[in-house]
Amino acid sequence: MDAASDLLTVAREPFAARDYRGAALLLASAIESGQGYADAHHLLGLSLALNDQRDEALRAFDNAIQCNPRYVEAHLNRSIVLSDLGRAPEAKDALARAQELGRPDSTGFPSMIGDRLANMHAELGRAYREAGVLRSAIAQFRSALEIRPNFADLRLELARALLDAGERDEAARLLDEILSVRPEWLDAMLLRGLAAYLAGELERAKAVWEGASERHPDEPRLGTYRSMLARRLGEQS
């Protein structure tokens, strides 16, 4: 299990024990380490709200909704925080959005149930990936996406598992789809460059990572990737 994923898992323990400050610190570290999934942002929002940090909680719920616009619980908890902040019209709109998304959708499930099923498949997919059982991980992420095809974070996780399994072409296609919608998403840019690098498309990898450096100049992982790429290019010259 990698350190970032472990932080995300461990953060649930202090949250369950009502140590909301401790949970928030672990979740912030997990997100910073590249585990910026909708669930992580949502749990961070809950931790902050329960620690009376409402403005910060609102930002976390907004981030969860950016990752997953159909996240019913994030809309609902956002409504509660907005109400606590005295922003009644916005709270009403957020509640209406949660109620709208709560109706049965094309899957036949109420939205909250569909979200939960997709997230359960994703959790199982992460467990399989951490255990190195990549075929099962890929199958679980595909099942999650069948229920929620518009969840960008699930698409990213499937791409990561495919890349681990050596299926670079499909991983690259998925990452291109993600970046066409969210061109500044750092994790997707890092993975897209890596997919190109592993496929021997060094100029493509260089272009992707240079673009990521322009958008995220303080990201330390980019220095490692670009040094790795420079050595490979040097070997070819």
C-alpha positions in Angstrom: 0.0 0.0 0.0 1.5 3.4 -1.0 1.8 6.1 1.6 -0.9 8.4 0.1 -3.5 5.6 -0.1 -2.6 4.6 3.5 -3.2 8.1 4.7 -6.7 8.1 3.1 -7.5 4.8 4.8 -6.1 5.7 8.2 -8.0 9.1 8.2 -11.3 7.2 8.6 -10.2 5.9 12.0 -9.8 9.3 13.8 -13.0 10.5 12.0 -14.9 7.5 13.4 -13.3 8.3 16.8 -14.5 12.0 16.5 -11.0 13.3 16.2 -12.0 15.6 13.4 -8.9 17.7 13.6 -6.6 14.7 13.2 -8.7 13.3 10.4 -8.6 16.7 8.6 -4.8 16.7 8.8 -4.4 13.2 7.4 -6.9 13.9 4.6 -5.2 17.1 3.6 -1.9 15.2 3.4 -3.5 12.4 1.3 -5.0 15.0 -1.1 -1.7 16.8 -1.4 0.0 13.4 -2.1 -2.2 12.8 -5.1 -5.3 11.1 -3.6 -7.6 14.0 -4.4 -10.7 11.9 -5.0 -14.2 13.2 -4.4 -14.5 11.0 -1.3 -11.4 12.4 0.2 -12.5 16.0 -0.3 -16.0 15.2 1.1 -14.6 13.5 4.2 -12.3 16.5 4.7 -15.3 18.8 4.4 -17.1 16.9 7.1 -14.1 16.9 9.4 -13.7 20.6 9.0 -17.4 21.3 9.4 -17.5 19.2 12.6 -14.4 21.2 13.8 -16.4 24.5 13.3 -14.1 25.5 10.3 -17.1 26.2 8.0 -15.4 28.3 5.3 -12.7 25.7 4.9 -15.4 23.0 4.9 -17.3 24.7 2.1 -14.2 24.8 0.0 -13.7 21.1 0.5 -17.3 20.3 -0.5 -16.8 22.5 -3.6 -13.7 20.5 -4.5 -15.6 17.2 -4.0 -18.4 18.5 -6.3 -15.8 19.6 -8.9 -14.4 16.0 -8.9 -17.9 14.5 -9.0 -20.8 17.0 -9.8 -23.4 14.4 -8.9 -22.1 13.8 -5.4 -25.4 14.0 -3.5 -24.0 13.9 0.0 -21.5 16.7 -0.9 -24.4 18.9 -2.1 -26.4 18.1 1.0 -23.6 18.8 3.4 -22.7 22.0 1.4 -26.3 23.1 2.0 -26.0 22.6 5.7 -22.8 24.6 5.9 -24.2 27.4 3.8 -27.2 27.6 6.1 -24.9 27.7 9.2 -23.0 30.6 7.5 -26.3 32.5 7.0 -26.3 32.1 3.3 -29.9 30.9 3.0 -30.5 31.4 -0.7 -27.4 29.4 -1.6 -28.3 26.8 0.9 -31.7 26.4 -0.6 -30.2 26.0 -4.1 -27.7 23.4 -2.9 -30.5 21.4 -1.1 -32.6 21.5 -4.3 -29.7 20.2 -6.3 -29.2 17.4 -3.8 -32.9 16.5 -4.0 -32.8 16.6 -7.8 -29.8 14.3 -7.9 -31.5 12.0 -5.4 -34.2 10.9 -7.8 -33.7 7.6 -9.7 -31.4 8.0 -12.7 -30.7 6.0 -15.9 -29.2 3.1 -13.8 -32.6 2.7 -12.0 -31.0 3.6 -8.7 -31.6 6.7 -6.7 -28.6 8.9 -7.3 -27.2 8.5 -3.8 -27.5 4.7 -4.0 -25.8 4.7 -7.4 -23.0 6.9 -6.1 -22.5 4.6 -3.1 -22.4 1.4 -5.3 -19.9 3.1 -7.6 -17.7 4.1 -4.7 -17.9 0.6 -3.2 -16.6 -0.9 -6.5 -13.9 1.8 -6.5 -12.8 0.9 -2.9 -12.6 -2.7 -3.9 -10.6 -1.8 -7.0 -8.1 0.2 -4.9 -7.7 -2.8 -2.5 -7.0 -5.2 -5.5 -4.6 -2.7 -7.0 -2.7 -2.3 -3.7 -2.5 -6.1 -3.5 -1.1 -6.3 -7.0 -4.2 -8.1 -8.5 -4.5 -5.8 -11.4 -7.0 -7.7 -13.5 -9.5 -7.6 -10.6 -8.8 -4.0 -9.9 -9.5 -3.0 -13.5 -12.7 -5.0 -13.5 -13.9 -3.2 -10.4 -13.1 0.2 -11.8 -14.9 -0.7 -15.0 -18.0 -1.8 -12.9 -17.9 1.6 -11.0 -17.8 3.5 -14.3 -20.7 1.5 -15.7 -22.8 3.0 -12.9 -21.2 6.4 -12.9 -19.5 7.0 -16.3 -19.0 10.7 -15.7 -17.0 10.3 -12.5 -13.6 11.7 -13.6 -11.8 10.4 -10.5 -12.9 6.8 -11.3 -11.7 7.2 -14.8 -8.3 8.4 -13.5 -8.1 5.3 -11.2 -8.9 3.0 -14.1 -6.2 4.6 -16.2 -3.7 4.2 -13.4 -4.5 0.5 -13.0 -4.4 0.0 -16.8 -1.0 1.7 -16.8 0.2 -0.6 -14.0 -1.0 -3.6 -16.1 0.9 -2.4 -19.2 -2.2 -1.4 -21.2 -0.7 1.9 -22.1 -2.8 2.7 -25.2 -6.2 2.4 -23.3 -4.7 4.3 -20.3 -3.5 7.1 -22.6 -7.0 7.3 -24.3 -8.7 7.6 -20.9 -6.3 10.2 -19.8 -6.8 12.2 -23.0 -10.5 12.1 -22.3 -10.0 13.4 -18.8 -7.6 16.2 -19.9 -10.0 17.3 -22.6 -12.5 18.2 -19.8 -10.0 19.1 -17.0 -6.8 20.2 -18.7 -5.2 21.5 -15.5 -5.6 18.3 -13.5 -2.1 17.6 -12.2 -2.5 13.9 -11.5 -3.9 13.3 -15.0 -1.1 15.2 -16.6 1.5 13.3 -14.6 0.0 10.0 -15.6 -0.4 11.0 -19.3 3.3 11.9 -19.5 4.2 8.6 -17.8 2.1 6.7 -20.3 3.9 8.4 -23.2 7.3 7.8 -21.6 6.6 4.1 -21.1 5.4 3.8 -24.7 8.7 5.4 -25.9 6.9 8.6 -27.0 9.5 10.8 -25.3 8.6 14.1 -27.1 5.0 13.6 -26.1 6.0 13.0 -22.5 8.2 16.1 -22.6 5.4 18.2 -23.9 2.9 17.0 -21.3 5.3 17.4 -18.4 6.5 20.8 -19.5 2.8 21.9 -19.7 2.3 20.6 -16.2 5.3 22.5 -15.0 3.9 25.7 -16.4 0.6 25.2 -14.6 2.1 23.7 -11.4 5.6 25.1 -11.0 5.9 24.0 -7.4 5.1 20.3 -7.9 8.1 18.3 -6.8 7.2 15.1 -8.7 7.7 16.9 -12.0 11.4 17.5 -11.3 11.9 13.7 -10.8 10.0 12.9 -14.0 11.8 15.5 -16.1 15.2 14.3 -14.8 14.3 10.8 -15.7 13.2 11.9 -19.2 16.4 14.0 -19.7 18.5 10.9 -19.0 16.6 8.8 -21.5 16.8 11.5 -24.1 20.6 11.8 -23.4 21.0 8.0 -24.0 19.4 8.3 -27.4 21.5 11.2 -28.6 
